[in-house]
Amino acid sequence: MIGTSAEITHIGRLLGIPSIVVNEDDAEAVPLFSKLSYPFATNILAPSTCSVGRWIKKTVFYEGYHELAYLHPNRVKLNVSSSNRNNTARKYFLRFAKLTAHHDDGKTGITDELANRIVSKLILHGDVYISSERNISENLDKYRISIPPADVLSFLSSSDIYIGDSQTMTAEAAVLGIPSIRFNDFVGKLGYLEELEHKYGLTYGIKTSEPEKLLSKIDELISFPNIKEEWQKRRMKMLADKIDVTAFMVWFIENYPKSVKVLKENPEYQYTFK
């Protein structure tokens, strides 16, 4: 049994079926999930940046991110060059999450007041598009777009800058080489986003206590020369270090549990999947 649900570990334990938990959030950031699932899981499959607490012995680490399972260039071809768009205006994509998951309790992101300040700055330089899981004020609602889920990543890939309070979409933008800014209370607490920011320079995380820093960073990115080209160079550096996560996972699952032994004895074997 393989997945991101804690229930599989309980069912697996009861029925004598091996369970593999796939996760990239640090245990400290999702304490309820880790406490419910990790003790009962046979193995944990996680990026090398991920903290799994005291369950490190049953964890198999790999060089990648969840988002590379479906956004690695071996898996999908998306147009990430703004110069190839028919509309030459810059495209700014804003995403507001609900932040209602159990681990989001007490966490905040971009308020309507701050969103208005962001929009008033961006609209002077291009077109603004907002995707929001929550209700937003009328003056922001005119920028709202409804995108079919299957088309969201294509839309993101053609954006010049992404700004939001969603962890996953920030990581998606980063692995696509789209300059991105994340503004929420998880900044500094998730290993995979910390690596994408501080090792590869593909994204920026700003705490909710620093709204002026967010606005300053937006100004910096707007005026950054040849930003799309520079971010694609940074993306290629990241991809050179990482594996094709889908190819790796297919091999890992098809050859389980032997695959665990192979990787424990020779972690470098994962680089077969590039």
N, C-alpha and C positions, 0 to 999 in steps of 0.2 A: 504494500500500500504506500502510495507516494503522493505528497501534496503539501499544502500550506495550512491544513486544518488540524487542530489539536485532536479532534475526534478520532482520526485514523490511528493515532498512537494507542488510544484506549481500546478500540475495537481490535487492533492488531494484537495487543497484549492478551486480551480475553480469548481470541481465536487462534493464537499461536502463529500469526502471520507477521513477517517482518514489516516494519514501518520506517519510511524515510521521510523526515521532515525537511522541506525546502524553505529556507528563510534567509533574508539578507538584513533584517533589522536587528540591531544589537539587543541582547537580552535585557539590558537595563532600560531600553526604550519601550519594550513590549513585555513588561514583567509578568502580566497575567498569562499571556500566551506561552512564554518560556516555562513558567512554573507548571502549567497544565500539560504541556506536550513533551518537553525535553526529557523528564525522568522516565517516560514510558516509551520513547522512540528507540528503535534499534540503532539508527544512525541519523545524523544531521548533515545536510549538505548545504554549505554556506560559502559566500565569498571570503577571501583571505582577510578582508578588512573587518569581518563581522565578529563581534564578541558574543560568545555563547556561554559565558559564565563558567561554572565548574564542570560543564559537560563537554569539555574540549576533547576528551579521549574518544568519544563516540562520533566526533565531527570529522567530516572530510571537507577540507578547504580547497577552493579552486580560485584561479586568477580570472575573475570576471564579475559581472553584475547580472541580476535578474534581467535587466533591460536588454542586455546583449543577447539573451536567448531569442529575442524576436527583432532586435535592431542591429545585429551584427551584419556587416555588408554581405556576408555569405548567405544571409537569410532574407534580406529585403533590399530593394533598390529604391531609394527615395531621393528626390531632387532637393539637394541642400544648397543650391546656388541661386541667390536672389536675382542675379543678372539674367537668368533664363526665364524669369516670369514675364508674362505679357504686361502686367501692371508693374511699372518700375517704381512706384511709391514704396517707401519702407513699410514693413508690415510688423506691427507690434501686437503680440498675443498675450493676453492676461487671463489667468486661470485662478478662480477662487474656490477652494474646497470647503466642504461643510465642517470638517474637523469634528466628526461625531463618533468616530470609532472609540472603543474602550480606552485605547492608549492615548487618545486625543483629549481626554477629560482635563479640563482646566487650561487647555492650550488655545492660543489665539493666533490670528494671521493678519491678513490685510483688511482693515475696516473700510467702510464706505468713504469716510472722511479722507483717509490716506489714498484710497483708490482715485478719488476725484483729483487729488494733487498729482498723482501719477499720470492720469489721463490728460490733464491740462498741460503737462510737460511734453508728453509724447505726441499729442495731436499737432503740435507745431512742426513736427518732423516727418510725419507719415500717417498711416491709417491704423486705428486702434480697434482691436477685436477682443471681446470679453466672452469667456465661457465660465459660467458660474453654477455651482451646485446649490448655492443659497440665494435667497431673495436679495436683490440689490436695489438701490434707490432709482427713481425714474430717470434722473439725468445720466445715470450710468447704463440703464437698461437699453438706451438707444444704441449702445455699442455692442450689445449682447448678440451673439450668433448661436444658432443651433446646428451643431455638427453631428452627423451620424457617427456613432462610435467607430465604425470601420474606417472613417476618413480623418479622424482626429490627428493621427500621427503624420499623415501626408500634409495636413494643414500646418502642424507644428514645424515640419521639416522645411517649409517654405517661408517661415517667419524669420525676421532679422534679429529680434530679441524676444525672449520669453520672460515674463515676470509672474510669480504666483506664490501660493502658500501650500502647494501640493508637493510632497516628497517625490512621488513616482514620476510625475510629469517633469519635474526639474531634472531628475536623472535621465529621463528619456531625451530631453533637450540636450543635455550634456553629452551623451553618447552619440548623438547625431551631429554634434559640433555646432549647436545653436547657442549663442551666448544667453545665459540664463541667470536670474536672480531669484532666490528663495527667501521669503520673509515670514518666519513663524518661530514658535518656541522650541522647535526641535533642532535648531541650528547648533552645531557643535556636539551633537549627541548621536549622530549616525555615521558609522565608519565609512560606508561606501560613498556618501556625499562629501565627507571630509576629504577623502582621497581624490575624488573628482575635482574638488576645489583646490586643495593645497598642493597636490602632486602634479596635476595636469592643467590647472588653470581654466577649466571648462565651465565653471559655474561659481556663483558667489552666494554665501549664506549670510543673512543679516538678521540679528535678533530684533524682536518686536520693541525692545527698549531703545532702538536706534533708527527711528523713521527718517531722520535727516541724513543719516548715512546711506539709507536706501535711495533717497532722491539724488544724492551726490553721485552714487554709483551709476544710476541711470544716465545722468549727464555725461559721466565718463564713457559709458558704452556708446551713447549716441554720437559722440565726437571721436570715437576710436577709429583711426584710419584703416581701411581694408579689413574690417573686423571679421567678415565671413571667411576670407582667405586665411587669416591668422588662426581662427578657431578650427578650421579644417586641418591645419598643420598640427594643432594641439590634439585634435581627435585622432589623427593618424599615429601620433606618439603613444596615445593611450591604447589604441587597437594593436599596436606592435607588441605591447606588454601583455595583452589579454588573449584569452582563447575563444573559440567558437563554442559558446556555452551549450547550444542545442546539440551539436555533434558530441560534445563531452558527455552530456546527460544521457543521450541515447546509448552511448557505449557503457556508461556507468550502470544504467538500469538493466540493460540486456546481459551484462556480465556480472551482475550482483549475485552473491556477495564477494566473489573473487576480486572484483574491481576495488573493493575497499582495501584488501590486502595489497594489491598492486600499488595503489596510491600511498598507502602508509609506508611501504618500503621504498617507493620511488616517486615522490611527488612530482618530479620533472616529467613523468609520463604524460601528464595532462597537456603538455605543449605539443603533443602529437596532433591535437585538435586545434589548428590555427586557421 
